[in-house]
């Protein structure tokens, strides 16, 4: 069991442990939570294993028994946060496909999603992963899958449905959604990524998102729906 715990990874290369006894599972979770707090506060290089051990309330021997080294602990802790964070960030779906006013629905959905993604905790996680992707490409692969498969997926389905109903003319729904996200959510997200002290201005966010939605509709709205 110890060898399996130290070496098992998921399809992205993130360390995992399954079938642990309850006591061991609780200790592992406490270590991961302590590690996540330390890594987010200090970054990978400056994070201290001694500090993580102190935060977790378990022995250093137990930390190394579960994870083997700092690299695997970083992957497990930050990979776990990514999954938990993005599991609650699926903002799209049938309401857009069924909306009476598509423009208003797209503006509302992308504005709400952008506001959520600009939360300080999510932005801190984003900066950390971006900064360590060269060292830990596993996190890059996981993040890409979570954002495009889970978050953009429901919107892609909605856009495809709007294409089938004749409200949009979208030869490639996946590309169209990526363009929409880039022009709405992506604009403020880029600013906040590199200027972390930037405050979110709701009026400015609405202005940027509205402009992005109008750009999207200018390209993809079916002729009868053009305004």
Order of alpha helices (4+ residues) and beta strands (2+ residues): alpha-alpha-alpha-alpha-alpha-alpha-alpha-alpha-alpha-alpha-alpha-alpha-alpha
